[in-house]
Each structure stands twice: as structure tokens, then as C-alpha cells.
Amino acid sequence: MISISTPELSDADAAQLALQSDTILAPAMPLRLIRPTASSAPSNTLAPGGVAWGISAIRAHLSPFDGSGISVGVIDTGIDHSHACFAGVKFKMVDYTGEGVNDTDGHGTHCAATIFGRDVAGTRVGVARGVSDVFVGKAIGKGGGDSSMLVQAISDAVAHGCNVISMSLGFDYPSLAKRLHKINNLPIDLATAVALHQYRSNVRLFDRLGAMLAARPQAGQHEVLLIAASGNESQRNINRTYEMPAEPPSEADEFVSVGAVQRCNMGQLSIAPFSNVNCALCAPGVDVLSAKAGTKTGLVGMSGTSMAAPHVAGVAALRFQAARSGISTSISHFRAAPLARSRLLAGTSLENFAPGFDERQVGLGLVLAPQQ
């Protein structure tokens, strides 16, 4: 299990604690949403035949699995649980921001509905519509959030029993450096160095966290997959070589980093212009139709790797269910899906991509739902 402590330490105590081989010290790093953009496509093109195009692209509408019996964690801005997409879902909602559990942004609601949302007015938007046990960790609010909140939320989601944890957020290095310079009055070179140190420390922390969770099945504990959006900082629409690397925590060890693809000519797919490179795999992330917070039945199209990651989280839930379906009920369901990460990464395809992509952009390819 994960052990977390956030004591106030003197410099001397911190230096002494850092000498211990099983300890990583990391100052809290500010987080930011991997902010999507509103879709400009006509609404009637986002769900042809009553199925959101991303659901069809990953073949979730053909899968015999629906995620039943799988617990999912969503760490984001909270969820508007009153939306019709979440009918029948049992939520455990925890706020780490001090602002309350309500989703005042809408980001978390949109992402969650793509993972497990029910149909609304005959339109399918959710990948794993049978998921009914959900942990919601609000780690980003109007006042932001930080990496200590994220680590605690992951720990709590694991303790809740989640097999899949989805995150569409990233480390906010630029704002940290700016704050240290402008608010703390550090010289720009010192502010940059301090921010970089905190960034590196947090990357190491999440590497260790990923490794700890990956080792759980060997100890007979339930397996956990960490799914994270790779980021939206690339600008191929301006310059095709303007490609940013996947940002933390998505690129941490054992995390599944997700890039975004879009529809193009002849029903093929291409990399989204904003999607960062060096992702593990990719999923639909442009013109994604999902729940609109603050409404009972409203849907809205959004674009971003924030929208791609929930598709992968939904497929991960389907794959956990598929792995359990062939195992005797005498075996603990906590041990029923070893190697789930390998199964997820193996269930991808490069077949439907338009020419001109490279594997840095799409990873192992488009995630696909299990068909048997």
C-alpha cells in the first residue's frame, strides 16, 4: 500500500529523512488541468447513428463487456452527479481543494461520462456503461491544486478498491517558476532552478508511486492502472515540428500516457495537432461528445487529450471485466486481472491511420475495446 506523510520539516530533518532508501521527499507541485477546447463541429456530426464517434472508433459499441463489477477512480474537478449520464452510479466523492465536491468547471463531468456515462436521450457517450462504483477525487478547483492532493487522491482511490484511475491533469511548472520570481521575489535564474528541482522531485515521486502500484499483484493485492492525458501543448497546425513531449504525471513509470486522434478523410484517423508526443497509446480526442455539467441531460463536444484519456480508462474497465469473466468465482476478484496493463497496451491498432504519422505521436496505436 502507499504510505503518505506531509509533515512540516526543518531543513535538517528533511536532509536526514532523504537519506532513507525507502523515502522520497517532494515539495508540492502546482497542478493544472489539461484544458480542452470547445468543439466547432456541428452537433449532429458528433454522434452519428446515436453513438458518439469515439465510442464507435474504439469499437466499444461492439464489445460484449460493459465494465460491470469494476471500480473506477476519476481525479479531476469533481463530478456533477445529478446529470442523467450518472443514473444508478454509486459515488464516493472526496474534496482535496477545500472548495467542496461540486464540479464548478465541468471538466471532470465531461471526462467521467466518457468513461462510464449512461445513454442520454438515445445517445451513447460512455465506454463502460456498466460501471457503478466510482471514486471521485477533486484535486483541482478554482484555486488550483497540487501534487500532494493528487498523491492523496490516488492513495484513497486505491484504498477504495479502484482498478482504473483516470487523470486529465498535469504539473504546472511555468506557473511555479513565475510565482517564485514575481511573488517570492527570487531572481529569475534562482526561481527557474528551484522550480526545476521541485519538478524533478515530483517526477521521481510519481515514478516510485507507479512502481509501487505495479508491484501490487505480486503481493496478492488488486491491480491498479493509472491512465493520464499526455498534454495539449503541441502546435502542429502552426509548425509540423512543434511537438511537445508528454507531460507528468502521464510520462511517469507505469502510468499509461494517452495521446489524442481525430477523424480525417475517408474515415481514417490522424494525430490531433495539439497532442503531445511519446504517449503509450492514443484515443479519440477531438469533437468528443459527453455530459455538460450544470444540466440534467445536456451534452457538449470538447477536444483535448483530456477527452482521449477517459476513452482509455473506459476500455481498461472493459478489459478488467473481460479478464475476470473466464476465471472461477472461487478466485478473489482482486487477483482476477493480472497483467491488465499489458493487455491494454496489446489491444491497440495502427490499421486505420492516414499516412504520415510516426509512432512517437500515436504510441502503440488506437486503443480498442475487447471483443471476446
Secondary structure, DSSP 8 states (H G I E B T S, - for coil): ----------HHHHHHHHTSTT-------EEEE---EE--S-GGGSSGGGB-HHHHHTTGGG-S---TT-EEEEEES---TTSGGGTT-EEEEEESSSS-S--SSSHHHHHHHHHH---BTTBB--S-TT--EEEEEE--BTTBEEHHHHHHHHHHHHHHT-SEEEE-EEE-HHHHHHHHHHTS---HHHHHHHHHHHHHHHHHHHHHHHHHHHTGGGGT----EEEEE--S---TTT-TT---B--TTTTSTTEEEEEEEEE-GGG-EEE-TT--BS-SEEEE-SSEEEE-TTSSS-EEEEESHHHHHHHHHHHHHHHHHHHHHTS-TTS-GGGS-TTHHHHHHHSEE-TTB-TT--HHHHTT-EE-----
